[in-house]
């Protein structure tokens, strides 16, 4: 699907450009007997890559697990690494049940298996950063988030005067107080999936109230969009959710982003009916 023309609110001059036109968007829904998620995602290739090296979950899964991965630029087959990472996490978690142990093992297993997969094709190393969220109960009010590297998860409150709340802390050399390699930057990711550099993935339990959103995004978005920008774009309720995601990427582009950019949003709202068969879910059900 091609990117819709970004909605211009008048606050920032968001223009349609070649990178934005190359983006893809998608929408979906997940429901239980007690709550419903509206889902939206947009992803756009940057000007520095021949292909989009980001990857993300499809929005029609049977369990509420959503992943964004960013293949590390310059790494071996970065787009393949990010796709394989997302696929492996879903194969490990899609049947449930899942908890912090299951999510941690899924990421550690992906780290090992992606490295083996790349080693069969090239002597170079490949890796990706990742962020994910997984709903833990039928009310979709308890979530587990996990991340490695500098993909982020934000929580956006329903109130219009609240900024987006960063729930993750980047695994950069600066934040980990580690020296970067020669030629590297303190703001480069120091932990990635696929190169054996993770021992314990980051995990946190978070709540999600009715009307709140979780936004997963790659650094092509958050390095050029502030917490104020993210909340402002994603709260445009009269705009379809997937288009809000696209508009956020367009804003990041207007602020100078040239990297691949992906944003996936989970919006919790009250259920209006019973769970649909394709999206039935019970916490702890295998």
N, C-alpha and C positions, 0 to 999 in steps of 0.2 A: 504494500500500500504506500502511496506517495504521501509526503508530508503536506498537510493543509497549509494554506497561507497563514502565517502567524497572525494572531489577533493583536491588534495594536491598541493598547490601553491609553496611550498618550504619555505614559510615565517615562518610558525609555524608547528611543527610536529603534524598534526591532524590524529589520529588513529581511526580505526573502533573498537568499543567496544560493550559490551552487551547492554548498555543503548541506544547507537545510533542505533543498529540493531532493537531495539524494537520501534523505532520512526515511526510515520506515516507522510506522506507528501501528499499535494494536490495542484492543480493549477486550475486557472480559468480565466475568462475574463468578464469584464463589459464594455458596450459601449453605447455611445449616438451618435447623429449626428455630434458632434464636437470633441469628445475625446474618448479615450479608456483606460481602466485600465487593466494591467496585474496583476494577483493575484497569490500569492504563500504562502503556510503555511507549517510549520513542527512543530511537537509536540512529545516530548519524555518523558517517565516515568523516574523519577530519582531512585536512589538506595535506598532511604529512605521510599518509599511507595510501597504498593502492587499493586496499580492501579495509573494511571495518574490522578492527581487531578486538572490539568489544563483543560480548555475547550476553544473552539473558534468557530467562525462563519463558516458555510458552505460557499463556494465561488460561489454559483449559485443563490443568491438572486436577487429579482427584483429591489431592491434599493441599493445604495452604502453605506451600513452600515456594519461595520466590528468590531468584539468584541473579545477580549482575556480576560479570567477570570482565576484566580488562587485560587482554594479552599485552605483555610488556613489550613496548616498541624496541626493535633491535634484537629481540630474542628470536629463537628458532621457531618459525611457523606460528607466530603469536596468535593469529586468528584461530588456528586449529587448537591451540592450547586452551583458549578461552571457551571454545565450543565443547571440547572434551571435558573440561572442568565442570561446566554447567550440566552436561549430560550425566557424568558420573555421580554428582551430588544428587540429582533427581533419581537415578536408578537406586541409590542407596536409601533414599528417604521417602519415595513416593508411596510406598505401601504402608508406612508407619508401623508401629508407633515410633515417635522420635522424642528425644530429650537431649540434654547437653552431651551425654556420652555418645549417642548415635550421631549427632551433628559433628562432634569432634572427630569421631572415627571416619565419618564420610569425607571430611576435609583431609585428614592424614592419609587415608587410602588414595584419594585423588592425587595428593602430592607424590606418592610413590608411583602410581600407575601412569600418570601423565609423564613423569620422568622416563619411565620404561618405554612408553609409546614413542616419545621423541627420539630416544636413544636407538630405536630400531631403524630410524630414518636418517639421522644425521648425528655427527659428533658434537654439534652445537647444543647449547642448553636452551630450554624454553620454559617460560613461567607466566603466571597471571596473578593479578590481585583479585580479590573477590569480597562481596558482601552478600549476606542472605538473611532472610527472616522466615520464621516458621511459626504458624499459629498452633497453640497448645491446647485449646479447649473449644467446646462447641459455641460458646459465646464470642469466640474470636477476640477475647479481651486480654489474654495472656500470650506473649510472644517470646520466642528465643531469637536473638540476633547473633550473628557471627561474622567475623571479617578477618581478612589477612591482607596486609598492604594498605593501600590508600583509597580503595572504594569506601564509600560512606553510607551510613543509614541516618536519616533525619526523622524526627517526629514533628508533625505539624498539627497544632491545636486548632480547634474549630473557631476560637475567638480571633477576630480580625486584627487585634492589636498585639498578637504574640508572634515573635520570630520563630523560624524553624529551629528546633532543638537538635543539635548534633548528639547522637547516641554512641558514636564510635570515636576512637582516637587513632589517627593514622600511624601505621607501623613504618615511620620514616627514620632515617638515621638520626635526625635531630631529636625526635620525640623519644627514641630509645637510647639517646646519649651514646651513640656509636659512631666511630669515624667512617665516612663514606670511602669507597674504593677510589683509587687514583682516577681522576677525571669525573668522578661522581659528584652529586650535590647532596648536602645535608637533608634536602627535602625529597630525595628519591626514596622509593619504598625499599626498606631493608628486609622485609619478609614477603615471600611470594609462594604460591602453590606451583609445584612442578620442578623445583630445583633443590628440594631437600632442606630448605632453609627454615622450615617451621617445626617446632617441637610441640607447642601448645597453642592452637588457634584461640583467638579472642572470642569469648562468649559472654552474653549478658541476657538476663531476663528483664523484660520491659512490659508495661501495661499499655493498652490501647483502648481509650474510651470511645464511646459512640461519637461519630463525627470527626474523629482524629484520623490522620494519615501517617503511614510510613513511606518514606521515599528513599529508594536505593539508587545511588548514582556513582558513575565513574568520575575520575578526576578531570576529564574534559568538561564536566559540568561544574563541579564544586570549586574548582580553582578560579572560576570566572563568574560565579554567582554567589552572592552573600546569603546568609541566613534570612535576611530581610527579603531579598529577591526571590528565594525559593518559596518562602511562605506566601508572598504576594502573588506569584504566578500560579501556584497550585491551589489557591483558594478561589480562583475565578469560577464560582459555582455555575454561572450561566454558560460556561464553555465546557464541552465534553472533556472527560478526564485525559484521554489520550492526546487531545489537542493541547491541553495545558502542559503536558510533558514536552510536546514539540515546541511550544512557546518558550518554555524554560531553556531548551537547547538553543533556540534562536537568540534568546537574550544572552546566553553565554557566548555565542558567536559574536554578537554585537559588542561584547566586552573583551574580545580578543582571543577566544578559544580557537585553536587550530587542531586540537587533538580529537580522536574519536570520542563521542559523547553519548551516554546512555542514562536515562532516568526511568525507573519503574516505580509506580505508586500503588499502594494498597490503601483503600479508603473504607473504613468500617462504618456501616450504617445499620439501622434496625431492620430486622427481617420483616418482610411483608407477607411471607407465606412459608411453607415447609421447604426443606431442602430438595433441590432437584436431583434426580437419580445420578446424573453424571458428576455432581459435585457433593455427594453425600460424604459426611466426615464425622467420625467420633474420636475424641481424644483417646489414645491407647488402643484403637482398633487396628488389627493387623490385616 
